[in-house]
Amino acid sequence: MKFVIATAFSPPAQFCEMARLAEANGIDAVAISDHVAHPEHIASRYPYTPDGSIRWTEDTAWPDPWVSIGAMAAVTTRLRFVTNIYVLALRNPFLAAKAIATAAALSGDRVALGVGVGWCKEEFELSGQDFHTRGKRTDEMIEVMRKLWSGAYVEHTGRFYHFGRTRMLPAPAAPVPVYGGGLSEPALRRAARLDGWISDLHTSAELGEIAATLRRYRAEIGREDAPFDMIAACIDAFDPDAIRRLGDAGVTHYATAPWILYGGSWESLQDKRDGLRRFHDEVISKVRGV
């Protein structure tokens, strides 16, 4: 089992120290969330709460993921980084591919791309991107970016993007893992075609059901033997035995905010220091048997 912490809801000024603390306390990766802007009036329904309301306040900061990753990578040597999630269809695929490839090159290939299609129509309107084609564009954008990340001259003719022989450098030295987020059937089928899936907040039972669904989808397309990561945040598994059971079900990365588990706050850096040290001693070391 690998362990992941999130930067969401924490002050951006703490990110670099959080990365240092994570690396020093056995954390494998940091997850960075993504929003471009916060419209004052949002009619779109948030899909991950029963009443469609968002989980954050209007004064929550959402720093650019790739700038954040660059800063945190500069103060660490082993820690990996994953977007959770990056709303790819808000962007131009060339500009996104350039930012991701640069982060990969400068970090020593310690980045993974978690993508989702987004839910906030108002944010798409602000970015000048079509909301209704976001799923199909996401699929094609991934195809385009993987071509560009080869570092060779490539070309593409698709429904949304067309270009002749083009080369983009720097190129990642290793393939950038791409994970899918989301809970709908199209989202889970997309993840099954990719390198992994990133959860929302789920019970152990729900994660077991989703893992089984992903295995079925992967088998349908002949990918059942391909490596596949499952990054999961679980609301009822906190002790080493429960986390091991998640691993048996197919979860490869346990995502959490340890300082919250121990009664800390999102704002306090000292709570993060204490929580990460305690989580290492009480959970990580026992799960790993060290």
C-alpha positions, 0 to 999 in steps of 0.5 A: 500500500502507498500513501497519499495526502492532499493539499486541498483546503490548505493555505498554498504558502504551506505547500512546500513545507507539507511536501517536506513533511510528507517525504520525511514521514513515509508519504509516497505522493501528494495530490493537488486539486484544480479549479480555475476560478470561482464564479459568484453564482453557480447553477451547476450541480456538484455531483459529489454531495447529496444536495449538489452543494459544493464542499468548500467556501468561496474564499478557498484558494486553488493554486495552479497544479503544475506551478504548485508541483514545480515548487514542491518537487524543488524541495523534495527528492522522492515524493511523487505528485498527482492531480486530483483531479485536473479538469483537462477539457478547460484547457488547450491540449498543447498548453496542458501537455507543455506544462505537464511535460515540463513538470515531469522533466524538472521533477525527475518524472515524479508526476502523474496526471489525474483527469476528470471532465468537470461539472461546473458549466460556468467555469467552462464558459469563463475558460472559453471551452465547450461544456457539452463536448468535454468528455469526448474532448478529454479522451482526444486530448489524452491521445494528443498529449501522449503523442506530444510527450514522445518528443518525436515529430507527431501528427493528429487528425481527430474530431476536435484537434488537427495538426501536422508534424509537430514536436514538443520538448522537453519530453518526459523521460518516462511515460506520464501515468494518466488516471481517470476520476469520476463515478459515472459509467463513462468515467469508470470506463475511461479510467479502465482504459487508462493507468488508474482511477482516483476516488471521491470519498467512499466506504470500504464496501463502495470501493470494493464494488467500484474495484470489481466494476473496474476489473470487469471493464478492463477485462472487456478491453483486454487490459486485465493484466496491465498495471492499474492504480487505484487511489482511494479516500475511505471514510471507514478505514483508518487503522492498519488492518482496515487499510490492508483489507482495502489493499486486498480489494484492489486499492493501491494508494490510500489517500488521507489528511492525517491531521484531520483524523487526529482532530487538527485543522486545515489551516494549522501547519503544526497540526500537519506536522503532528498528524503526519508524524503520528500517522507514520508511527501508528499506521504507515509503519505498521502497514509496511511492517517496519 
